[in-house]
Amino acid sequence: MSFRREKYIPKGGPDGGDGGKGGDVVILADASLLSLESLAARQRYSAEDGGAGGKNKRHGKNGGDLIIKVPPGTVIRDAARANVLRDLERPGASVVIARGGRGGRGNSRFATATDRTPRRAEAGAPGETRDLALELKLIADAGLIGLPNAGKSTLLSVLSSARPRIAPYPFTTLTPNLGVIEREHETYVVADVPGLIEGASEGKGLGDRFLRHLERTRVLVHLVDASGERPLAEAYGVVRAEIAGRGGELAGKRELVVLTKMDLVADRAALARAARAAGLAAHCVSALSGEGIEDLVEALLEGISAARLEEARAARPE
C-alpha cells in the first residue's frame, strides 16, 4: 500500500504496485545424471518467492523457477496416492510439478470513483505444494539377468567399457550398472541388474526394486552359470518364474539365453545334453577366455535393432 507524495502534489492518490508471481518448481530429465542420489540430502524444495510491489506502481519481481534435475527414466508419483503424475522417459522432458502463486494487487488497483484513497492491498496467493515420490527405472537396450554370481558383472565388463565391482560371491552388485557397446557409430546401452532369487517379484532380496529396471529394456540377456551346482533347467526356471510374477510386458520381451563360465566346464557333452533337455538354445561364452563373446555381441545387437525397428513402426501414426 502506497500513496504518491511529491512536492506540489499533496494528494497524488494510491500508487502501490502489484506483487510478483512466485516461481514454479520444474522437474527436468538430464541425460548426464544416472541416479537420484543427489536428491536424497534434501527433503524440501522451494522456488523463489515473488517480490513485493513498490511505490509508483512498480511491479514486484517475479520469483525464479526452481529446476530439479533427475535422470531420464524417472517416474514422478504422488506420495500419498501413489498415482503417476509424469513419466520423464526421454532426456530433456520436463514438467511443472508445482506452480507458483500469483502476486497480490497493490492499493492502486482498488481505487474507484467513490473510494479514491483505498487503504487496502491484496496478499499474494500461496503456491502449490506437493509431496512426491520419485522412482527411477533405468532405460537400456539390454538387461543382463540371472541368479546371483551368474557372471553378469564380468560379462558387462567384457562387452563394454563399464568397470563394475566383481567378486566370486553372491550379491556383489547391489545397484544396477550401465555399460555401452559402440559399433559402427551406433551406441547400445546394457544394464547389469543385481541377481534375482526366488521370491524376487514379491520383494525378497530387494528383487522388486531390481525387476523394475528391466521394464524399459528391449532385450533380456539371461545368464545361467554353466559350472554351477544347480541343474540348468532349475537355474533358468527360477529367474523366469520371477519375471512372470512381475507381470506386465516383461515376460514377453525378447530373450537371449547365455551359458557362462564355459572355461570351468569339464564335460561339455553332458552340458549340451542338459541344455537340450531343458529346451535352451543358448550361446556358450567365457568372459575369461573370450570364447563366444563376439557371436553373442552380434546376436545381441541384431535383437536390439529388431526391437528398435518394431518400436518405430508402432509409433508411426496409422
Secondary structure, 3 states (H helix, E strand, C coil): CCECCECCECCCCECCCCCCCCCCEEEEECCCCCCCHHHCCCCCCCCCCCCCCECCCECCCCCCCEEEEECCCEEEEECCCCCEEEEECCCCCEEEEECCCCCCCCHHHHCCCCCCCCCCCCCCCCCCCCCEEEEECCCCCEEEEECCCCCHHHHHHHHCCCCCCCCCCCCCCCCCEEEEEEECCEEEEEEECCCCCCCHHHCHHHHHHHHHHHCCCCEEEEEEECCCCCCHHHHHHHHHHHHHHHCCCHHHCEEEEEEECHHHCCCHHHHHHHHHHCCCCEEECCCCCCCCHHHHHHHHHHHHHHHHHHHHHHHCCC
